[in-house]
Amino acid sequence: MTAPAHPPTDVPPGRRWTVGRVLAITTVVLLVAMWGYVLYLAFGPGRQPPPDRLSDPTFATDAQAICEAAHADVDQLPRAIEATDADERADVVAEANARFTAMVDDLEAITPPGEDGQIVTEWLADWRTYLGDRADYVEALRRDPDTQLVVTAKDREQITEYIDAFSADNKMITCATPIDV
């Protein structure tokens, strides 16, 4: 018997290029490319700074120290959650509010000029709104011991989201909203 002149055209079943295999490989390649692009945008030179990042970090550095001191003072107060009654809790929150109001006043005194100053002024206005919410909570707590802190909404988000985002974007972590209530 002689060998055939042409090699066999039958390819073993495990090696065939079927439509399903081509689609699966194409899908995997496209997904890997998409995630590569996403990571490039997130961590690479394609990443844009947050819109509320200050151009001069001086305010952020000074603010961090002011906020840290305020939080240290409030940490010396009894914990509001451990109060024996609503009036005692209201008193603790009112005292903390006074310290945070002083903190915001101190931050306002060092507000930078220009565009950074406009951004800081809006952030401080958000803080004052939040402090107003806390003051309303104190008054409501004196009338109803089961009342909850209600936070103002801004663009469909709690105002605390904006306060905390600005604080994080400018590396002023202690200037985020407190969790003492």
C-alpha atoms as an extended CHARMM CRD file, in Angstrom:
* protein
*
       181  EXT
         1         1  MET       CA              0.0000000000        0.0000000000        0.0000000000  PROA      1               0.0000000000
         2         2  THR       CA              1.2600000000        3.4350000000       -0.8580000000  PROA      2               0.0000000000
         3         3  ALA       CA              0.9000000000        6.5700000000        1.1760000000  PROA      3               0.0000000000
         4         4  PRO       CA             -1.5400000000        9.1840000000       -0.0860000000  PROA      4               0.0000000000
         5         5  ALA       CA              0.0430000000       12.0320000000       -2.0440000000  PROA      5               0.0000000000
         6         6  HSD       CA             -1.6510000000       14.7190000000        0.0520000000  PROA      6               0.0000000000
         7         7  PRO       CA             -1.7650000000       14.9120000000        3.8280000000  PROA      7               0.0000000000
         8         8  PRO       CA             -5.1620000000       14.2090000000        5.3160000000  PROA      8               0.0000000000
         9         9  THR       CA             -7.4990000000       17.2220000000        5.4320000000  PROA      9               0.0000000000
        10        10  ASP       CA             -9.2780000000       15.9800000000        8.5000000000  PROA      10              0.0000000000
        11        11  VAL       CA             -8.2660000000       17.9900000000       11.5590000000  PROA      11              0.0000000000
        12        12  PRO       CA             -8.9150000000       16.3480000000       14.9020000000  PROA      12              0.0000000000
        13        13  PRO       CA            -12.1330000000       17.6910000000       16.4950000000  PROA      13              0.0000000000
        14        14  GLY       CA            -10.2740000000       19.4470000000       19.3340000000  PROA      14              0.0000000000
        15        15  ARG       CA             -8.3840000000       21.7140000000       16.9040000000  PROA      15              0.0000000000
        16        16  ARG       CA            -11.1050000000       23.0920000000       14.6670000000  PROA      16              0.0000000000
        17        17  TRP       CA            -11.8140000000       26.8140000000       14.3940000000  PROA      17              0.0000000000
        18        18  THR       CA            -15.5130000000       26.9830000000       14.9110000000  PROA      18              0.0000000000
        19        19  VAL       CA            -17.6250000000       30.1260000000       14.8970000000  PROA      19              0.0000000000
        20        20  GLY       CA            -18.2050000000       29.7420000000       18.6470000000  PROA      20              0.0000000000
        21        21  ARG       CA            -14.4740000000       29.5380000000       19.3850000000  PROA      21              0.0000000000
        22        22  VAL       CA            -13.6830000000       32.5510000000       17.2480000000  PROA      22              0.0000000000
        23        23  LEU       CA            -16.4230000000       34.5690000000       18.9860000000  PROA      23              0.0000000000
        24        24  ALA       CA            -15.2460000000       33.4690000000       22.4350000000  PROA      24              0.0000000000
        25        25  ILE       CA            -11.6120000000       34.3960000000       21.7420000000  PROA      25              0.0000000000
        26        26  THR       CA            -12.6570000000       37.7250000000       20.2200000000  PROA      26              0.0000000000
        27        27  THR       CA            -14.8030000000       38.4750000000       23.2620000000  PROA      27              0.0000000000
        28        28  VAL       CA            -11.9710000000       37.7000000000       25.6640000000  PROA      28              0.0000000000
        29        29  VAL       CA             -9.5170000000       39.8580000000       23.7000000000  PROA      29              0.0000000000
        30        30  LEU       CA            -11.9920000000       42.7680000000       23.6210000000  PROA      30              0.0000000000
        31        31  LEU       CA            -12.7040000000       42.4880000000       27.3630000000  PROA      31              0.0000000000
        32        32  VAL       CA             -8.9970000000       42.4720000000       28.1930000000  PROA      32              0.0000000000
        33        33  ALA       CA             -8.4800000000       45.5200000000       25.9510000000  PROA      33              0.0000000000
        34        34  MET       CA            -11.4270000000       47.3480000000       27.5490000000  PROA      34              0.0000000000
        35        35  TRP       CA            -10.1470000000       46.7320000000       31.0840000000  PROA      35              0.0000000000
        36        36  GLY       CA             -6.6570000000       47.7880000000       30.0330000000  PROA      36              0.0000000000
        37        37  TYR       CA             -8.1200000000       51.0800000000       28.8200000000  PROA      37              0.0000000000
        38        38  VAL       CA            -10.1450000000       51.5180000000       32.0260000000  PROA      38              0.0000000000
        39        39  LEU       CA             -7.0330000000       50.9690000000       34.1380000000  PROA      39              0.0000000000
        40        40  TYR       CA             -5.1010000000       53.3840000000       31.9280000000  PROA      40              0.0000000000
        41        41  LEU       CA             -7.7410000000       56.0520000000       32.5580000000  PROA      41              0.0000000000
        42        42  ALA       CA             -7.8980000000       55.3040000000       36.2760000000  PROA      42              0.0000000000
        43        43  PHE       CA             -4.1960000000       55.1400000000       37.0740000000  PROA      43              0.0000000000
        44        44  GLY       CA             -2.2450000000       56.2440000000       34.0360000000  PROA      44              0.0000000000
        45        45  PRO       CA             -1.6270000000       59.5760000000       32.4040000000  PROA      45              0.0000000000
        46        46  GLY       CA             -5.2480000000       59.5970000000       31.2180000000  PROA      46              0.0000000000
        47        47  ARG       CA             -6.4810000000       60.2540000000       34.7790000000  PROA      47              0.0000000000
        48        48  GLN       CA             -7.8650000000       63.7210000000       35.4350000000  PROA      48              0.0000000000
        49        49  PRO       CA             -7.6180000000       65.3240000000       38.8850000000  PROA      49              0.0000000000
        50        50  PRO       CA            -10.8810000000       65.7680000000       40.8070000000  PROA      50              0.0000000000
        51        51  PRO       CA            -12.6570000000       69.0240000000       39.8970000000  PROA      51              0.0000000000
        52        52  ASP       CA            -12.5810000000       70.2330000000       43.4960000000  PROA      52              0.0000000000
        53        53  ARG       CA             -8.8550000000       69.6430000000       44.0540000000  PROA      53              0.0000000000
        54        54  LEU       CA             -7.1890000000       72.8400000000       45.1910000000  PROA      54              0.0000000000
        55        55  SER       CA             -4.2890000000       74.0770000000       43.0710000000  PROA      55              0.0000000000
        56        56  ASP       CA             -2.3480000000       75.1820000000       46.1650000000  PROA      56              0.0000000000
        57        57  PRO       CA             -2.1930000000       72.6080000000       48.9790000000  PROA      57              0.0000000000
        58        58  THR       CA             -1.4370000000       75.2060000000       51.6760000000  PROA      58              0.0000000000
        59        59  PHE       CA             -5.0720000000       75.5530000000       52.7430000000  PROA      59              0.0000000000
        60        60  ALA       CA             -5.4810000000       71.7780000000       52.9410000000  PROA      60              0.0000000000
        61        61  THR       CA             -2.4170000000       71.3940000000       55.1440000000  PROA      61              0.0000000000
        62        62  ASP       CA             -3.5120000000       74.1620000000       57.5010000000  PROA      62              0.0000000000
        63        63  ALA       CA             -7.1290000000       72.9620000000       57.4970000000  PROA      63              0.0000000000
        64        64  GLN       CA             -6.0990000000       69.4270000000       58.4030000000  PROA      64              0.0000000000
        65        65  ALA       CA             -4.4880000000       70.7430000000       61.6050000000  PROA      65              0.0000000000
        66        66  ILE       CA             -7.5320000000       72.8860000000       62.4860000000  PROA      66              0.0000000000
        67        67  CYS       CA             -9.9470000000       70.0010000000       61.9260000000  PROA      67              0.0000000000
        68        68  GLU       CA             -7.7550000000       67.5770000000       63.8330000000  PROA      68              0.0000000000
        69        69  ALA       CA             -7.7810000000       69.8970000000       66.8670000000  PROA      69              0.0000000000
        70        70  ALA       CA            -11.5790000000       70.2270000000       66.6900000000  PROA      70              0.0000000000
        71        71  HSD       CA            -12.0580000000       66.4790000000       66.5230000000  PROA      71              0.0000000000
        72        72  ALA       CA             -9.6570000000       66.0010000000       69.4280000000  PROA      72              0.0000000000
        73        73  ASP       CA            -11.7540000000       68.4300000000       71.4990000000  PROA      73              0.0000000000
        74        74  VAL       CA            -15.0070000000       66.6860000000       70.5640000000  PROA      74              0.0000000000
        75        75  ASP       CA            -13.4420000000       63.3170000000       71.3770000000  PROA      75              0.0000000000
        76        76  GLN       CA            -13.0210000000       64.5780000000       74.9650000000  PROA      76              0.0000000000
        77        77  LEU       CA            -16.7980000000       64.9850000000       75.3030000000  PROA      77              0.0000000000
        78        78  PRO       CA            -18.9630000000       62.1050000000       76.5180000000  PROA      78              0.0000000000
        79        79  ARG       CA            -20.1680000000       59.9740000000       73.6350000000  PROA      79              0.0000000000
        80        80  ALA       CA            -23.6300000000       61.1500000000       72.5990000000  PROA      80              0.0000000000
        81        81  ILE       CA            -24.7630000000       57.5840000000       71.9350000000  PROA      81              0.0000000000
        82        82  GLU       CA            -24.0510000000       56.6860000000       75.5640000000  PROA      82              0.0000000000
        83        83  ALA       CA            -26.2210000000       59.4620000000       77.0180000000  PROA      83              0.0000000000
        84        84  THR       CA            -28.8020000000       58.2710000000       79.5410000000  PROA      84              0.0000000000
        85        85  ASP       CA            -31.5940000000       60.4170000000       78.0810000000  PROA      85              0.0000000000
        86        86  ALA       CA            -32.4300000000       62.6260000000       75.1080000000  PROA      86              0.0000000000
        87        87  ASP       CA            -31.6930000000       65.9010000000       76.9140000000  PROA      87              0.0000000000
        88        88  GLU       CA            -28.2150000000       64.7330000000       77.8980000000  PROA      88              0.0000000000
        89        89  ARG       CA            -27.6030000000       63.5930000000       74.3280000000  PROA      89              0.0000000000
        90        90  ALA       CA            -28.8300000000       66.9470000000       73.0050000000  PROA      90              0.0000000000
        91        91  ASP       CA            -26.4610000000       68.7560000000       75.3690000000  PROA      91              0.0000000000
        92        92  VAL       CA            -23.4640000000       66.7370000000       74.1430000000  PROA      92              0.0000000000
        93        93  VAL       CA            -24.3420000000       67.2660000000       70.4790000000  PROA      93              0.0000000000
        94        94  ALA       CA            -24.8910000000       71.0030000000       71.1030000000  PROA      94              0.0000000000
        95        95  GLU       CA            -21.4500000000       71.2630000000       72.6990000000  PROA      95              0.0000000000
        96        96  ALA       CA            -19.8750000000       69.4130000000       69.7740000000  PROA      96              0.0000000000
        97        97  ASN       CA            -21.7550000000       71.6980000000       67.3830000000  PROA      97              0.0000000000
        98        98  ALA       CA            -20.2540000000       74.7410000000       69.0900000000  PROA      98              0.0000000000
        99        99  ARG       CA            -16.7490000000       73.3260000000       68.6250000000  PROA      99              0.0000000000
       100       100  PHE       CA            -17.3740000000       72.4390000000       64.9770000000  PROA      100             0.0000000000
       101       101  THR       CA            -18.8190000000       75.9160000000       64.3670000000  PROA      101             0.0000000000
       102       102  ALA       CA            -15.6030000000       77.4080000000       65.7750000000  PROA      102             0.0000000000
       103       103  MET       CA            -13.6500000000       75.0710000000       63.4840000000  PROA      103             0.0000000000
       104       104  VAL       CA            -15.5530000000       76.3020000000       60.4220000000  PROA      104             0.0000000000
       105       105  ASP       CA            -14.9820000000       79.9110000000       61.5340000000  PROA      105             0.0000000000
       106       106  ASP       CA            -11.2440000000       79.1930000000       61.8080000000  PROA      106             0.0000000000
       107       107  LEU       CA            -11.2490000000       77.5920000000       58.3470000000  PROA      107             0.0000000000
       108       108  GLU       CA            -13.0880000000       80.5750000000       56.9110000000  PROA      108             0.0000000000
       109       109  ALA       CA            -10.3950000000       82.8680000000       58.3100000000  PROA      109             0.0000000000
       110       110  ILE       CA             -7.7220000000       81.0980000000       56.2360000000  PROA      110             0.0000000000
       111       111  THR       CA             -9.7310000000       80.7630000000       53.0140000000  PROA      111             0.0000000000
       112       112  PRO       CA             -7.3930000000       81.3400000000       50.0780000000  PROA      112             0.0000000000
       113       113  PRO       CA             -8.0910000000       83.9160000000       47.3640000000  PROA      113             0.0000000000
       114       114  GLY       CA             -9.1490000000       83.2240000000       43.7830000000  PROA      114             0.0000000000
       115       115  GLU       CA            -10.6790000000       80.0580000000       42.3920000000  PROA      115             0.0000000000
       116       116  ASP       CA             -9.4250000000       77.9410000000       45.2990000000  PROA      116             0.0000000000
       117       117  GLY       CA            -11.1710000000       80.3710000000       47.6280000000  PROA      117             0.0000000000
       118       118  GLN       CA            -14.4450000000       79.9780000000       45.7470000000  PROA      118             0.0000000000
       119       119  ILE       CA            -14.2410000000       76.2010000000       46.0720000000  PROA      119             0.0000000000
       120       120  VAL       CA            -13.4060000000       76.4300000000       49.7900000000  PROA      120             0.0000000000
       121       121  THR       CA            -16.2170000000       78.9480000000       50.3690000000  PROA      121             0.0000000000
       122       122  GLU       CA            -18.7530000000       76.5500000000       48.8310000000  PROA      122             0.0000000000
       123       123  TRP       CA            -17.4090000000       73.6950000000       50.9600000000  PROA      123             0.0000000000
       124       124  LEU       CA            -17.6720000000       75.8380000000       54.0970000000  PROA      124             0.0000000000
       125       125  ALA       CA            -21.2520000000       76.7530000000       53.1450000000  PROA      125             0.0000000000
       126       126  ASP       CA            -21.9900000000       73.0210000000       52.9660000000  PROA      126             0.0000000000
       127       127  TRP       CA            -20.4450000000       72.6260000000       56.4130000000  PROA      127             0.0000000000
       128       128  ARG       CA            -22.6530000000       75.4280000000       57.7710000000  PROA      128             0.0000000000
       129       129  THR       CA            -25.7250000000       73.7600000000       56.2780000000  PROA      129             0.0000000000
       130       130  TYR       CA            -24.7090000000       70.4970000000       57.9250000000  PROA      130             0.0000000000
       131       131  LEU       CA            -24.1810000000       72.2760000000       61.2610000000  PROA      131             0.0000000000
       132       132  GLY       CA            -27.6700000000       73.7530000000       60.8670000000  PROA      132             0.0000000000
       133       133  ASP       CA            -28.9910000000       70.2150000000       60.4000000000  PROA      133             0.0000000000
       134       134  ARG       CA            -27.2240000000       69.2050000000       63.5940000000  PROA      134             0.0000000000
       135       135  ALA       CA            -28.6860000000       72.2040000000       65.4690000000  PROA      135             0.0000000000
       136       136  ASP       CA            -32.1660000000       71.2460000000       64.2150000000  PROA      136             0.0000000000
       137       137  TYR       CA            -31.4790000000       67.7280000000       65.4680000000  PROA      137             0.0000000000
       138       138  VAL       CA            -30.6440000000       69.0620000000       68.9450000000  PROA      138             0.0000000000
       139       139  GLU       CA            -33.9320000000       70.9670000000       69.0960000000  PROA      139             0.0000000000
       140       140  ALA       CA            -35.9200000000       67.9960000000       67.7650000000  PROA      140             0.0000000000
       141       141  LEU       CA            -34.1970000000       65.6760000000       70.2300000000  PROA      141             0.0000000000
       142       142  ARG       CA            -35.3770000000       67.8300000000       73.1280000000  PROA      142             0.0000000000
       143       143  ARG       CA            -38.9940000000       67.3800000000       71.9320000000  PROA      143             0.0000000000
       144       144  ASP       CA            -38.8120000000       63.7580000000       70.7500000000  PROA      144             0.0000000000
       145       145  PRO       CA            -36.2320000000       61.3250000000       72.1550000000  PROA      145             0.0000000000
       146       146  ASP       CA            -36.6730000000       59.0190000000       69.1360000000  PROA      146             0.0000000000
       147       147  THR       CA            -35.8340000000       61.6440000000       66.5140000000  PROA      147             0.0000000000
       148       148  GLN       CA            -33.1530000000       60.9850000000       63.9130000000  PROA      148             0.0000000000
       149       149  LEU       CA            -30.5860000000       63.3300000000       62.4010000000  PROA      149             0.0000000000
       150       150  VAL       CA            -31.8780000000       64.4480000000       59.0040000000  PROA      150             0.0000000000
       151       151  VAL       CA            -29.2340000000       65.7600000000       56.6150000000  PROA      151             0.0000000000
       152       152  THR       CA            -29.9500000000       68.2670000000       53.8520000000  PROA      152             0.0000000000
       153       153  ALA       CA            -29.8720000000       67.0200000000       50.2740000000  PROA      153             0.0000000000
       154       154  LYS       CA            -27.7800000000       68.7260000000       47.6070000000  PROA      154             0.0000000000
       155       155  ASP       CA            -28.1690000000       67.6140000000       44.0020000000  PROA      155             0.0000000000
       156       156  ARG       CA            -29.9390000000       64.4330000000       45.1660000000  PROA      156             0.0000000000
       157       157  GLU       CA            -27.1190000000       63.4650000000       47.5240000000  PROA      157             0.0000000000
       158       158  GLN       CA            -26.6910000000       64.1150000000       51.2230000000  PROA      158             0.0000000000
       159       159  ILE       CA            -24.6540000000       67.2620000000       51.7430000000  PROA      159             0.0000000000
       160       160  THR       CA            -22.2150000000       65.1920000000       53.7750000000  PROA      160             0.0000000000
       161       161  GLU       CA            -21.2040000000       63.4110000000       50.5400000000  PROA      161             0.0000000000
       162       162  TYR       CA            -19.8990000000       66.7100000000       49.1600000000  PROA      162             0.0000000000
       163       163  ILE       CA            -18.1520000000       67.6460000000       52.3990000000  PROA      163             0.0000000000
       164       164  ASP       CA            -16.4530000000       64.2620000000       52.5930000000  PROA      164             0.0000000000
       165       165  ALA       CA            -15.5030000000       64.1560000000       48.8860000000  PROA      165             0.0000000000
       166       166  PHE       CA            -13.8220000000       67.5690000000       49.0800000000  PROA      166             0.0000000000
       167       167  SER       CA            -11.9930000000       66.5120000000       52.2330000000  PROA      167             0.0000000000
       168       168  ALA       CA            -10.7680000000       63.2940000000       50.6280000000  PROA      168             0.0000000000
       169       169  ASP       CA             -9.8200000000       64.9140000000       47.3000000000  PROA      169             0.0000000000
       170       170  ASN       CA             -7.6360000000       67.4220000000       49.1370000000  PROA      170             0.0000000000
       171       171  LYS       CA             -6.2120000000       64.9500000000       51.6800000000  PROA      171             0.0000000000
       172       172  MET       CA             -7.9470000000       66.6130000000       54.6400000000  PROA      172             0.0000000000
       173       173  ILE       CA             -9.4020000000       63.4500000000       56.1250000000  PROA      173             0.0000000000
       174       174  THR       CA            -10.0750000000       64.9670000000       59.5520000000  PROA      174             0.0000000000
       175       175  CYS       CA            -12.1630000000       67.6750000000       57.8690000000  PROA      175             0.0000000000
       176       176  ALA       CA            -14.7970000000       65.1210000000       56.8280000000  PROA      176             0.0000000000
       177       177  THR       CA            -18.1110000000       65.0220000000       58.6240000000  PROA      177             0.0000000000
       178       178  PRO       CA            -17.9050000000       63.6660000000       62.1600000000  PROA      178             0.0000000000
       179       179  ILE       CA            -19.6130000000       60.4810000000       63.3090000000  PROA      179             0.0000000000
       180       180  ASP       CA            -20.2410000000       61.6310000000       66.8700000000  PROA      180             0.0000000000
       181       181  VAL       CA            -24.0470000000       61.8050000000       66.6950000000  PROA      181             0.0000000000
